[in-house]
């Protein structure tokens, strides 16, 4: 679940998919139409978020 206010990105978003499997020092690429952006990975923090029913 995405939560930008708490710096959480959903793994099903374009950004999340671009980041999957990357480590600090890698470069992620996202494309939005004709625009291509490159993102330097400086840290990775993986946390499992449990949903409340």
C-alpha positions in Angstrom: 0.0 0.0 0.0 1.4 3.4 -1.0 1.8 6.0 1.7 3.8 9.0 0.4 3.5 10.9 3.6 5.5 8.1 5.4 7.9 7.5 2.4 6.3 4.2 1.3 6.0 3.2 -2.3 3.7 0.5 -3.6 5.4 -2.3 -5.4 2.7 -2.3 -8.0 3.3 1.3 -9.0 5.6 2.3 -11.9 8.2 3.5 -9.4 7.9 0.4 -7.2 8.3 -1.9 -10.2 11.4 0.0 -11.3 12.9 -0.4 -7.8 12.3 -4.1 -7.3 15.5 -6.0 -6.8 17.8 -3.0 -6.8 20.4 -2.2 -4.2 22.0 1.1 -3.1 24.3 2.3 -5.8 22.0 1.1 -8.6 20.1 3.4 -11.0 16.4 2.9 -11.6 14.7 4.1 -14.8 11.0 5.1 -15.2 9.2 6.2 -18.3 6.1 8.4 -18.6 5.2 8.8 -22.2 8.2 10.4 -23.9 9.8 11.4 -20.6 12.5 9.1 -19.1 13.7 9.7 -15.6 16.7 8.1 -13.8 16.8 7.6 -10.0 20.0 6.9 -8.0 19.2 4.4 -5.2 20.8 5.6 -2.0 19.0 3.3 0.5 16.6 0.4 0.6 14.3 -0.3 3.5 11.9 -3.2 3.0 9.2 -3.6 5.6 6.2 -5.9 5.5 3.0 -4.0 6.1 0.1 -6.0 7.6 -3.4 -4.8 6.6 -6.0 -4.7 9.4 -9.4 -6.2 8.5 
